[in-house]
Amino acid sequence: MSFTYKPSRIRRARKHGFRGRMATRSGRALINRRRAKGRKSLSA
């Protein structure tokens, strides 16, 4: 039996990082929501 979660920093950054968010319309909307709420950290 193998582990289901195999962490990769590159894959995480591409999916959840700032540039990954800015790449799609919904990602940009998400960043804007977090900005409007006043989050200190916008993305991982």
C-alpha positions as CSV (number, residue, x, y, z in Angstrom):
1,M,0.0,0.0,0.0
2,S,1.4,3.4,-1.0
3,F,0.8,6.8,0.3
4,T,-1.9,8.9,-1.4
5,Y,-0.3,12.2,-0.8
6,K,3.1,12.7,-2.3
7,P,4.1,16.3,-1.7
8,S,5.8,18.2,-4.5
9,R,6.7,21.9,-3.9
10,I,6.7,22.6,-7.6
11,R,3.2,21.1,-8.2
12,R,1.9,22.9,-5.2
13,A,3.2,26.2,-6.3
14,R,1.9,25.8,-9.8
15,K,-1.6,25.0,-8.6
16,H,-1.9,27.2,-5.5
17,G,0.8,29.9,-6.0
18,F,0.2,33.5,-7.0
19,R,1.1,33.1,-10.7
20,G,-1.0,29.9,-10.9
21,R,-4.0,31.9,-9.6
22,M,-3.4,34.8,-11.9
23,A,-3.4,32.5,-14.9
24,T,-7.2,31.9,-14.8
25,R,-10.2,34.2,-14.6
26,S,-11.6,32.4,-11.5
27,G,-8.1,32.5,-9.9
28,R,-8.0,36.3,-10.4
29,A,-11.4,36.6,-8.9
30,L,-10.2,34.6,-5.9
31,I,-7.2,36.9,-5.4
32,N,-9.5,39.9,-5.6
33,R,-11.9,38.4,-3.0
34,R,-8.9,37.9,-0.6
35,R,-7.7,41.4,-1.3
36,A,-11.2,42.8,-0.6
37,K,-11.3,40.9,2.7
38,G,-7.9,42.2,3.6
39,R,-6.0,39.0,3.8
40,K,-2.3,39.3,4.8
41,S,-1.5,36.3,2.5
42,L,-3.2,36.2,-0.9
43,S,-1.9,32.8,-2.0
44,A,0.4,29.9,-0.8
